[in-house]
Amino acid sequence: MKFIHLSDLHLGKRVNEFSMLEDQKYILKKILNIIDDEKPDAVIMAGDIYDKSIPSAEAVGLFDEFIVSLADRGLQAFIISGNHDSAERLAFGGRLMDTRGVHFSPVYNGSVQPIELKDEYGSVNVYMLPFVKPANVRPFYPDDEIATYNDAVRIAIENMDIDKSKRNVLVTHQFVTGAVRSESEDISVGGADNIDASVFKDFDYVALGHIHRPQNIDGEKIRYCGTPLKYSFSEASHEKSVSVVQLGKKGELSVNTVPLVPLHDMIEIKGAYNELVDKSFYEGTSYSEDYVHITLTDEDDVIDAVLKLRTVYKNLMKLDYDNKRTHHSGEISGAENIEKKTPLELFSDFYSMQNGVEMSSEQTEFMEDIINKVWEGEQ
């Protein structure tokens, strides 16, 4: 039994005010090409289909095209809601779409019934557990103590009546302890949402969503496939891919990845302004098309830097400075003696605090002249 494991499409997402819809449409076509090459039996989408609980019409239309393409290929599709999705909206029409092999997890109601697939080795049961919090599970099991996310997922799984003699796959969307996070994920402060990997012990493969970096947890059978696109500059070094999961007979599992090349990459560049706008730096690269985070090392701010840099880097998303001023985080010294300081001394302290360096002799002379003229005018 072969699965394509996807998650965290985040359709409709904006990154630094840039719409990602064009990139998402492009990458979904690439995924369909991989599906045609790999010829899987099913496609798993482990939550965060959309970036918002009320997605845009364009995002809904894009997802509609994608699942119709899967259905037209005769594939089974297993789709759950993540923390960014509305479970109710995503599940709408699910019972009708079941007839086309497109299966949506219903809103959690205390019972998760498997969908059975068959191959030459027998049955594969696929369980779909959407993103749940303790409050989602507690009403159905009032006699159990459900205080944490781990409690909630553990109780939900314990009540699935799993046949351990068969091959069992779980599709879920949670944070499993030990996973490496990125900046673009919504994670609870203090690790309150942590799930221990041991709760998944009865499954032959756990298709996870929620974490954006592809990675295995506690062995190959518990896996985050990661996002198909980079959604923050903390992901700039990530290699995005599609996970191809092959289940043989009971106990046999292999996971391979197929790289995904985006329409626009996400990169970080650092240097002085004059260096970065010199043709010798960017010619022959994809920098002019990539989504770029630039860090300028100039000591003085470049006037209209964003507008100027976008003549070369048209998809500049973010601009920072790394210099003495940004490194400096002190306060004006001698603040308690402020009344005893001259205006020039006060301005000098302020300049030093803001810029991390002392004023030059020319700057001091210039400022002293201005102060003298102001004071003369007042007198």
N, C-alpha and C positions, 0 to 999 in steps of 0.2 A: 504494500500500500504506500503510495507516494503522495506527500502533501507539499504544497507551497505555503510557507508560513510568513504572513505579513502582519504588521501592526502599525498603529500610530500614523495613519495617513494624514491626519490633521487637515482635511480638505477645507479650504477657505481661509487658511492661516495667513496672517500678515507678519512679516519679520521686519522690524525697524521701519514700519509703515510701507513696506514693499509688499504688494500682493504676490502670493506664491501660486496662484491658480494656473498660470501658464506653465510653470515648472512642474506642477502636479499633474496636469494633463499630459505633459511630455513623458514623465516618469511612469505613469500608468500604462501608456502605450509600450514602453520598454518592458514593463512587467508582463504584459500580454505576450510580447515576443518571447520572453523567457518561458512563459507557460506553454507556448506552442512548441518550443524546443524540448522542454522537459517532459511534456505530456503527463502531468500529475493526475491522480484520481480526484483530488479535492484541493481547495484553496481555503486557508484559515486566515481570518482577519481578527486579531486579538485586541480590539477596542481602540478608542479614540479615532473613529472613522472621520469625524468632523472636529474642528477646533473649538466650536461653540455649541452649546446645547440647542440654540436656535440658529442653524446654519443658514448661509445665504442661498438664494435660489440657484446661483451659479455652482456652488459647492454641491448642492443636492443633485443638480443636473449632471455634473461630472461623475458622481458616484453611481447614479442611475445608468449612465452609459457603461460604466465598468462592470456592474453586476449583470447587465443584460449581455455583455460580451462573454462573461463567464457562463451564463446559462445557455447561450447559443453554442458554446463549445461542449455542452453536455457535462459540465463539471459540477460537482457538489461544492457548495460554498458555505462556510460556517462563520458567522459574523456575530460578535458580541459588542455590547456597549462598554465604553471606558469612562473615566471620570470626566472627560470633556463632553461626552455625548449625553443626550436625553434618552434614557432607556425606553421611555414611553414612545417617543417619536421614532426612534430607530426600529422599534419592534412593530410599528404600524404596518399592517398588511402581511405580516410574517407568515400567517397560516395559509394565505393564498400563494405566497412565493415558495412555500415548501414543495408545492407540486412541480416547480421548475428546478428543484434541487438547491434553492437558495434559502438557507436556514438562518434566521435571526434569533438570538436569545431573547426570550420574553422577559418582561420585568420580573425580578426575582420574587417568587411566591412561596418559597419554602421547599420547593421540589424541582430538582433538575433531572429530567429524563434524557437518557442518551439517545443519539441517533446512530443506528447500526449500519455499518458498511461491511461488505464482504469481499474477500479476495481468495487466492488459492490456499491460504493458511487458515481461513475461517473468518470469524467476526472481528471487527474493530469498532468499539463503542466510543463515540465522540460526545463528551460532556461539555456543555457551554455554560460557564459561570460568569455572568457580567460583573463589572466592578461593583463591589458591595462594601458598605460600612456596617459597623455593629448595629446601627439603627435599622438597617434594612433586613437583618436576619433575626434580631431579637423578638419581634412580634410573633414569629412562627415557632419559636422554641422558648416559651416563657419560663420553663423549668431549668433551663441551662443558664449558667453565668456567662454572658457575652459582653465583656468590657472593652476588648481590644479588637483591632482588625484581625489579628491572628486567631482570636476566639471565633470571630464571625466566619472566616474562611474554613477553619477546622470543623466547626459544627455543620456548615453547609456541605462539606465533603463527606463527613461521617454519615450524613443522611441521604447519600446518593445510591446506596445499596449496590456497590461496585462488585462485579463478578471478577475476581482476581485471576481466574483461570483464562480469561480472555485478554486481548490487547485493549488497553484503555488509554484514551487521549483526553486531556483536559485543556480547554481553551479558557484562559482567564486573564484578568487585567489588574495586577496588584504589584506592590513593591516587595520583592523578596530580599531578606537580609543578605547583605554581601554584594548586592548589585552596585555597579559603578554608575553614578548619576551624571547628568549634564544640566546646564543652566536652564534649559528650555522645558523642563519637566515641573509639574505641580506636585510637590512632595510635602507632606505634613511636617511641621517643625518638631524636632526632638525624636523623630523616628517612631511616632505613634502608629504609623501605617505599616510597620514592618511585619512581614509574614515569614515564618520559619519554613525552610525548605522541607522539613520533615513531614509537613501536613500533606505533601504530594507523593508520599512513598508508594501508594498503590497504583500509580499511573506509569505507563510505559513511555509516555512523552507528555510534557507540559508546555504548551505553546503560550508564552507570556507576551503581554503588551504592557506599556507604561514607561519603560526605560528606553532611552533613545540610542544607546550604544549597543551594538550586537555583542552578546556575551552568553556564556553558559554559566549556570549556577549549580554547584555541587554535582558536577558531572554533566555529560552531554544531554541527558534526558530532560533537564529543566533549562529552557532557553528563551532569552529575549532575542528576537530577530532584529530589533532596532527600527528606526524610521527609514523610509526610502529616500528621504532628503535630509539635508542639514538644516536645522531650524534655529541654531544659535552659533555664535562664533566659538563657543566652547566645544562645538562638534567639528571645527574646521579640520582637525587631523583624523577624524573618523573615516573609515572606509565603509560606505553604505552597500548593502547587498540584499539579495533575496535568499532566504533559508530554504533549502530543499531537503525534506525529511523523508527517509525511506524506512518503513517498518517491515521487517521480515517476519519470520515466525516469532512466537513469544520469546522476548529477551534479546532479539536482534534489532539494532537501531543504528542508522548512519545519518549524519547531518553534513551536508555540503552547502557551500554558498556560491552564488553567482553575482559578480560585482554589478553595481548600478552606476552608470555614468550620467550625471545630471546635465540639464540644459545649461545651467550656470553653477559653477562651483562656488564655494564659500571660503575665502582666504583672508589671511592677515598679513599686512605689510608694514614694515617699520623703517624709518629713515628720515633724513632731512628733506624739506620740500623740494629744493633744487635737484636733489638726487632722484626723487621719485617722478619728477616731470621730465627728466632727461630721457630722450628716446632710447638710449642705450640700455636703460633699465627695464623698460616694458616692451620694447619691440621683440617680436617672436614669442610672446607669452599670450595667455588668454586673459590677462588682467583687465583688459578693457571691457570684457564681457562678464567677468566674475562678479559675485557679490563680495565687496571688499570692506574690511575694517583697516583703516590706516592710522598708525601712530606716528605723529611727527615728533622729531627730536630737536627741532629748532628752539632756541631759548626764547625768542620773541614770537608772539602769535602772528600767523600769516593772515593778512587782511583778506576776507572773503575766501578763506581756504577751501571750503566745501565747493563753492561754485567753480573755483579755478581747478581743483582736482578732478571735478566731474567732467571737464573737457577731455581728460584722459581716461579716468575711471568712471564711466557713466553710471555704474551701479554701486557707487560708493554708499554704503549703509551707515557707517559709523566713523567718527573722527575723534581721536584723542591726542593729547600731548604727553610726552615723557621727557621731562627736563628738570632743571633745578627747582623751578617754581612748583611743579606738580609733586616733587618729592618732599617739599618743605611743608611741614604741618605744625609749626610752632606758633606761639602767640607773641604779641608785642611785649617785649621785655620792659620791665620798669613801669608797668601800667599803674602801679600804686603811687608813682611819683609824677603822674601825668600833668599835674598843675605846675610842676617846676620845669617842664620841658618847653623849649621854644617850638614855634610852629614848624620850623625846618626839621628839628629832631623828631617831632611827632610824625611828620610825613615820611621821613627816612625810615622810621620803625615800621610804618604801614607798608611802604614799598618793599622792605626786606621780608615782611611776613607774607605778602602776596606773591612775591617772585622768587624767594629763596636765595637772593643775592643782594649785596649792598649796592647802593647807587654809585655810579661812576662819578669822577670829579666833574665831568662836563654836565651830567644830570644834576648834580648838587648845585653847581653854579647857576644852571638854568632855573631850577626851582627856587633858589634863594632870590634871584632877580624878580621872579613872579611874586613871591611873598612880600618883598620890599615894596613893589609897586602897589599891591593890594593895601598894605598897611599905610602907605603914604596917601592913598586915595581916601581911606577912612579918616585920617587925621585932617 
